[in-house]
Amino acid sequence: MRTQAREDNSEAANRRNPSRFVYGPNTCKEGYVWREADGSDYVCVRPAVRTQVREDNAQAFARRNPSGPFGPDTCISGYVWREAFPGDHVCVRTEERTRAREDNRQAGDRLLKP
């Protein structure tokens, strides 16, 4: 389990959605871009949020608690799981998790409707 978490976190910094250049049903409205928290994250957010997500992904391993009292799959003090999607264990500040939840809630309203 510990090795898998380390591999997942080391890959977080390299997550890029290969479909980001495709126009179709998941196209974001003007002013929004895909969040890209992982390779299948099509939630539309402001560009600054995507930048923050990339920074959080790059810091994923450093924010993990390798030998905490609750096990290796925990965040260091001051951080919580982002939970942008099921299994998203990138550790972020509480306000980033709140933002991810709000972005998920508004996802349908941010898509370009034909």
Secondary structure per residue as TSV (DSSP state, phi and psi in degrees):
chain	resnum	aa	ss	phi	psi
A	1	M	-	360.0	-44.0
A	2	R	H	-61.5	-43.8
A	3	T	H	-63.0	-41.9
A	4	Q	H	-63.0	-43.2
A	5	A	H	-62.4	-40.7
A	6	R	H	-64.1	-42.7
A	7	E	H	-65.2	-43.4
A	8	D	H	-59.3	-44.3
A	9	N	H	-70.7	-36.7
A	10	S	H	-68.0	-28.5
A	11	E	H	-78.2	-20.6
A	12	A	H	-57.9	-37.4
A	13	A	T	-67.4	-21.9
A	14	N	T	-101.0	8.4
A	15	R	-	-70.5	122.2
A	16	R	-	-141.5	135.0
A	17	N	-	-82.6	112.6
A	18	P	T	-67.2	-15.6
A	19	S	T	-91.8	8.3
A	20	R	T	-65.5	-14.0
A	21	F	T	-100.9	7.7
A	22	V	-	-95.3	136.7
A	23	Y	-	-96.4	134.8
A	24	G	S	174.6	-153.9
A	25	P	T	-65.3	-18.0
A	26	N	T	-103.0	18.9
A	27	T	-	-71.6	133.8
A	28	C	B	-80.6	151.3
A	29	K	-	-62.5	160.5
A	30	E	T	-57.4	137.0
A	31	G	T	94.6	-6.1
A	32	Y	-	-122.7	154.0
A	33	V	E	-137.0	163.1
A	34	W	E	-67.5	140.4
A	35	R	-	-66.0	-43.1
A	36	E	-	62.6	40.0
A	37	A	S	-64.6	-27.7
A	38	D	S	-148.9	-175.7
A	39	G	T	-67.6	-11.5
A	40	S	T	-125.2	26.1
A	41	D	-	-92.3	106.0
A	42	Y	-	-107.9	22.8
A	43	V	-	-77.9	130.3
A	44	C	E	-85.9	130.5
A	45	V	E	-138.3	169.7
A	46	R	-	-68.4	149.8
A	47	P	H	-54.3	-36.1
A	48	A	H	-63.7	-32.6
A	49	V	H	-68.4	-43.3
A	50	R	H	-61.1	-39.5
A	51	T	H	-60.6	-43.3
A	52	Q	H	-63.2	-41.1
A	53	V	H	-60.5	-43.3
A	54	R	H	-62.9	-41.2
A	55	E	H	-64.8	-41.9
A	56	D	H	-63.7	-42.6
A	57	N	H	-60.9	-40.1
A	58	A	H	-65.7	-28.3
A	59	Q	T	-96.9	5.5
A	60	A	T	-53.0	-49.6
A	61	F	G	-67.8	-37.7
A	62	A	G	-67.5	-21.8
A	63	R	G	-95.8	5.1
A	64	R	B	-90.2	150.1
A	65	N	-	-99.3	101.0
A	66	P	T	-67.4	-24.5
A	67	S	T	-144.9	45.1
A	68	G	B	-73.2	169.2
A	69	P	T	-65.7	-17.6
A	70	F	T	-107.5	10.1
A	71	G	B	106.9	175.5
A	72	P	S	-76.2	-17.3
A	73	D	S	-93.7	54.9
A	74	T	S	-137.0	164.0
A	75	C	B	-95.7	154.0
A	76	I	-	-69.3	165.3
A	77	S	T	-55.9	134.7
A	78	G	T	95.7	-3.7
A	79	Y	-	-127.8	154.2
A	80	V	E	-136.6	162.7
A	81	W	E	-64.1	140.4
A	82	R	-	-68.4	-43.4
A	83	E	-	59.8	39.4
A	84	A	S	-67.9	-24.1
A	85	F	S	-154.7	162.1
A	86	P	T	-56.9	129.4
A	87	G	T	87.9	2.8
A	88	D	-	-77.1	102.1
A	89	H	-	-111.4	35.8
A	90	V	-	-81.2	128.0
A	91	C	E	-84.0	128.8
A	92	V	E	-137.5	169.9
A	93	R	-	-68.6	155.7
A	94	T	H	-54.6	-40.2
A	95	E	H	-65.3	-27.3
A	96	E	H	-72.5	-37.4
A	97	R	H	-65.7	-42.2
A	98	T	H	-60.2	-42.3
A	99	R	H	-62.4	-43.1
A	100	A	H	-60.9	-41.4
A	101	R	H	-63.9	-42.8
A	102	E	H	-67.6	-40.4
A	103	D	H	-61.9	-41.6
A	104	N	H	-61.9	-41.2
A	105	R	H	-63.0	-36.1
A	106	Q	T	-94.7	6.3
A	107	A	G	-52.4	-46.9
A	108	G	G	-65.1	-30.2
A	109	D	G	-76.7	-13.3
A	110	R	G	-102.1	4.7
A	111	L	B	-88.7	144.0
A	112	L	-	-74.0	122.6
A	113	K	-	-97.3	128.2
A	114	P	-	-67.0	360.0
